[in-house]
Every structure is written in C-alpha cells, then in structure tokens.
Amino acid sequence: MLTLDRHRRNGYSSESFVVNQRGSPVGIKKKIKKKIKKELIGTSDYPSNKIFTISNFITFTRLILTLVFLYLFVTDNNRVIAIVIYAVAASTDWMDGQIARMTKTVSWLGKVMDPICDRALLFTGVLGLVVRGELPIWVCVLIIGRDIYLGIGTLIVRHYHRRPIDVVFPGKIATALLMTGFSLMLLGFPVIDGLHLLPSTLTAFPGLNGSSVPLGIFFVYGGVIFSMLTAVIYSIKGGAAIKQALAHPEDEDIDFLNPEIED
C-alpha cells in the first residue's frame, strides 16, 4: 500500500492523496486552490472568470470592426469609412484595458481575447496595405513571422507552465506605434520628405531612402523595432517560466483559474 510519505516523495502534494473505489490509495494530481481575498479578484494579478463584462464586449466589438474594415478597404468600396472604422477599432485597444482595470473586471477571457484581437487588427492593416502595394512586403513578413514564433513559443511554455505570461509594456508600445502608423498610412497623409539614410535604389525601405512618404511609415518602422524587442523579452520570460516550472513542479498544481475566495 502506498504511504503518504512515499506519495510525497513521488512529487505529489498531500492534497492529492486520495483513495480509489477499491480502497487503495493512489496518487492523482489534484488542483490546489489558492486562497485570495475577494477584493483582489478582477485585478490584473488575479483575473476573474467572468465572460459578460463591458471590457470583453469592447474587445469583441474590435474584432467585428476589424473584419468590416478589411472588407471595405480591400474591395475599395469606401476608403474613408474603412479608415474611420480602423481608427475606432484601434482606439478600443486602450479603452477595454483601462475600463477593466478601473472597474476591477479583468478576466481570463479578456486576457486571452485582447492580444488575439490586437493581432487580428494589425494583420488586417498590414494585409490591406500590402495588397494595395502601399507597404513593403518585409514589414508584413516580420510582423506575421514574429507572431507565429510567439504562438509556437506559447504552446511550448504552456506544456510546462500553465499560467499565461502577462503582456509586457514594450508590446503595448509596439501595438500603439503600428496601429498609429497603419492609420496614418491608410489615410495617406501627411506626406513628408524622406530621410536620406539609405541609397535611393533601396526601394524596399521607403522614407529611409529619401523618397517622400506618408508620416505613418516611420511609426511602422518604430513598431517593427519594438515588436522584435518584445519577441526577445517574451523568449526570456518564457525560458524563465519553464525553468521555474521544472525546478518547482508543485507550483503548477495551483488552480489559478478557480481560486478559493476569502471575504
């Protein structure tokens, strides 16, 4: 018969020591509920499991507006309306997060949906401009390639560490720069003289080769730089999370989705 001491030596917590129907104790991994004060639920550190919140509604609305924008822009039905829709959708990225934190309605669904909707909005802006020949193809490759890399990395990290890694501040800067840049490029003005940093023959780098370009392209360049920086930061944080999970596997037994709430 398996003893409690041996059960612990095998890496299981005492809370997961249970008895099966035959009466033999067996080790079954059981989630440990962490005690959290009620007033902390809904904060950034302790998101709730709520689905129907104002911030989540705004996030979902951003996704719908993104699809509407892509259709209008690519089909060239009405560029002005398409740009307005994109700008409104981009503004909600700041709005939903602020409302969630102010009202303590930060939720796990929101933390998952927000970056997905951000990526969808960025992708549609990128694809729309590339299809119309108004954005260098390498920008599209870097932005989408970076997100594919982070997506694969997330799957690897989640194999060891269950709690999602929080969004980092440089990532928010990257998103803000890219969305601002895409909005200005979609608008098409103001057009400014380029910087003569590269030879004029390098047409893949408009604005840096001396050619006149919409101001937005420089915001896009800044966003690409911060996007690459963010990829490095997430790689470091992901590696640290895996290392921590391997060193302290008992921490992964904590049920962060369903904590025990204390009054």
VENQUIFEN-V637956 format. One record per helix or strand of 3 or more residues. SS is the DSSP state (@ for helix, = for strand). FROM is the first residue (numbers start at 0). TO is the last residue. If there is no record, write none. Layout:
ss->SS from->FROM to->TO
ss->SS from->FROM to->TO
This chain:
ss->@ from->3 to->8
ss->@ from->13 to->15
ss->= from->16 to->18
ss->= from->24 to->26
ss->= from->34 to->36
ss->@ from->37 to->39
ss->@ from->53 to->73
ss->@ from->78 to->101
ss->@ from->107 to->130
ss->@ from->136 to->159
ss->@ from->168 to->186
ss->@ from->215 to->246
ss->@ from->248 to->252
ss->= from->259 to->261
